[in-house]
Amino acid sequence: MYSGDLAKSAVVSADTIRYYERNGLLRTAPRTASGYRIFPPDALNRVHLIRSALSMGFSVRELADVFGERDRGGVPCARVRKLAAEKLAALEAQLRDLRKRRSELRRTLTEWDSLLGRTPRGKQARLLEAFAATHPKSRLRKSQFRLLTHGNQKREKRR
């Protein structure tokens, strides 16, 4: 099967097929006399497998290592299982972080609504500055914000 036919059958671009081949996900295809690459019929299954594994979070490098081991007759199953478990753990950590950030953003919006309610019409509420000054991850920025605001006040008093 020509690389273009493989790409069409797999619903990917020809560039994707070349990328997979360059990175060791597909075996190097022999070329015809005119330079066209010819892939074996099982290459389509491999492309589907690659796409599926990428959607699970496997990296191209990880897949190249796993497929390389497999193609040399090795048994990478335990390694694949371990990589998948690591991806699950990372995803769960991201979910915890997202939930925490969602709660923080909800709290911030409530605080901002209150601040906006106390701010006279036509005046700046300085919402982002209020967030930076109270956000737990902004301790460094908090001290920098104080320097900026207090420094400006001192300069203004001197004038």
C-alpha positions as CSV (number, residue, x, y, z in Angstrom):
1,M,0.0,0.0,0.0
2,Y,1.4,3.4,-1.0
3,S,1.9,5.9,1.8
4,G,-0.9,8.1,0.4
5,D,-3.3,5.2,0.4
6,L,-2.3,4.3,3.9
7,A,-2.9,7.9,5.0
8,K,-6.3,8.0,3.4
9,S,-7.3,4.6,4.8
10,A,-6.2,5.7,8.3
11,V,-7.8,9.2,7.9
12,V,-4.5,11.0,8.6
13,S,-2.3,13.1,6.5
14,A,0.7,11.8,4.5
15,D,2.8,14.1,6.7
16,T,1.6,12.1,9.7
17,I,2.6,8.8,8.1
18,R,6.1,10.3,7.4
19,Y,6.3,11.6,11.0
20,Y,5.4,8.1,12.4
21,E,8.0,6.5,10.2
22,R,10.7,9.0,11.0
23,N,10.1,8.5,14.7
24,G,10.1,4.7,14.7
25,L,6.4,4.1,15.1
26,L,6.1,2.6,11.7
27,R,8.9,0.4,10.2
28,T,10.8,2.1,7.4
29,A,8.9,1.3,4.2
30,P,10.8,0.0,1.2
31,R,10.6,2.3,-1.8
32,T,9.7,1.6,-5.4
33,A,12.2,2.4,-8.2
34,S,10.5,5.7,-8.6
35,G,10.8,6.5,-4.8
36,Y,7.3,5.8,-3.6
37,R,7.1,4.1,-0.2
38,I,5.2,0.9,0.0
39,F,3.8,-0.2,3.4
40,P,2.6,-3.7,4.3
41,P,-1.1,-4.2,4.9
42,D,-0.6,-4.5,8.6
43,A,0.7,-0.8,8.7
44,L,-3.0,0.3,8.7
45,N,-3.5,-1.6,12.0
46,R,-0.4,-0.1,13.4
47,V,-1.5,3.5,12.5
48,H,-4.9,2.8,14.3
49,L,-3.0,1.4,17.3
50,I,-0.7,4.5,17.3
51,R,-3.7,6.9,17.2
52,S,-5.5,5.0,20.0
53,A,-2.4,5.0,22.2
54,L,-1.8,8.7,21.6
55,S,-5.4,9.4,22.6
56,M,-4.7,7.7,25.9
57,G,-1.8,10.0,26.5
58,F,1.2,8.0,25.4
59,S,3.9,10.1,23.8
60,V,5.5,9.4,20.4
61,R,8.8,8.6,22.2
62,E,7.1,6.1,24.6
63,L,5.4,4.4,21.7
64,A,8.6,4.2,19.6
65,D,10.3,2.5,22.5
66,V,7.4,0.1,23.1
67,F,7.0,-0.7,19.5
68,G,10.8,-1.1,19.0
69,E,10.9,-3.6,21.9
70,R,7.9,-5.4,20.5
71,D,9.3,-5.5,17.0
72,R,12.5,-7.0,18.3
73,G,10.5,-9.8,19.9
74,G,10.4,-8.3,23.4
75,V,7.4,-8.3,25.7
76,P,6.8,-4.6,26.8
77,C,3.4,-5.4,28.4
78,A,4.4,-4.6,32.0
79,R,6.0,-1.4,30.9
80,V,2.9,-0.4,28.9
81,R,0.8,-1.1,32.0
82,K,3.1,1.0,34.2
83,L,3.1,3.9,31.7
84,A,-0.7,3.8,31.6
85,A,-0.9,3.8,35.4
86,E,1.4,6.8,35.5
87,K,-0.8,8.6,33.1
88,L,-3.8,7.9,35.2
89,A,-2.1,9.2,38.3
90,A,-1.1,12.4,36.5
91,L,-4.6,12.8,35.2
92,E,-6.1,12.4,38.6
93,A,-3.6,15.0,40.0
94,Q,-4.7,17.3,37.2
95,L,-8.4,16.8,38.1
96,R,-7.7,17.5,41.8
97,D,-5.8,20.7,40.7
98,L,-8.7,21.7,38.4
99,R,-11.3,21.2,41.1
100,K,-9.2,23.3,43.5
101,R,-8.8,26.0,40.9
102,R,-12.5,25.9,40.1
103,S,-13.3,26.5,43.8
104,E,-10.8,29.2,44.0
105,L,-12.2,31.0,40.9
106,R,-15.7,30.7,42.3
107,R,-14.5,32.3,45.6
108,T,-12.7,35.0,43.6
109,L,-15.8,35.8,41.6
110,T,-17.8,36.2,44.8
111,E,-15.1,38.4,46.3
112,W,-15.0,40.5,43.1
113,D,-18.8,40.9,43.0
114,S,-18.6,42.3,46.5
115,L,-15.7,44.6,45.6
116,L,-17.5,45.8,42.5
117,G,-20.6,46.5,44.6
118,R,-18.5,48.7,46.9
119,T,-16.6,50.5,44.0
120,P,-18.1,53.9,43.0
121,R,-19.4,54.1,39.4
122,G,-16.6,55.1,37.0
123,K,-13.8,54.1,39.4
124,Q,-11.5,51.1,38.9
125,A,-12.0,48.2,41.2
126,R,-8.5,46.8,40.5
127,L,-9.8,43.3,40.5
128,L,-6.6,41.7,39.3
129,E,-4.5,43.5,41.8
130,A,-6.9,42.3,44.6
131,F,-6.5,38.8,43.3
132,A,-2.7,39.0,43.2
133,A,-2.6,40.4,46.7
134,T,-4.8,37.7,48.2
135,H,-4.0,34.6,46.0
136,P,-2.0,32.0,48.0
137,K,0.4,31.4,45.1
138,S,1.2,35.1,44.7
139,R,3.3,35.6,47.9
140,L,6.2,36.9,45.9
141,R,3.9,39.0,43.7
142,K,2.2,40.3,46.9
143,S,5.4,41.8,48.3
144,Q,6.2,43.2,44.9
145,F,2.7,44.7,44.7
146,R,3.2,46.4,48.1
147,L,6.5,47.8,47.0
148,L,4.9,49.1,43.8
149,T,1.9,50.7,45.6
150,H,3.7,52.0,48.7
151,G,6.6,53.1,46.6
152,N,4.3,55.2,44.4
153,Q,2.6,56.6,47.5
154,K,5.9,57.7,49.0
155,R,7.0,59.3,45.7
156,E,3.6,61.2,45.5
157,K,4.0,62.5,49.1
158,R,7.5,63.9,48.3
159,R,6.2,65.9,45.4
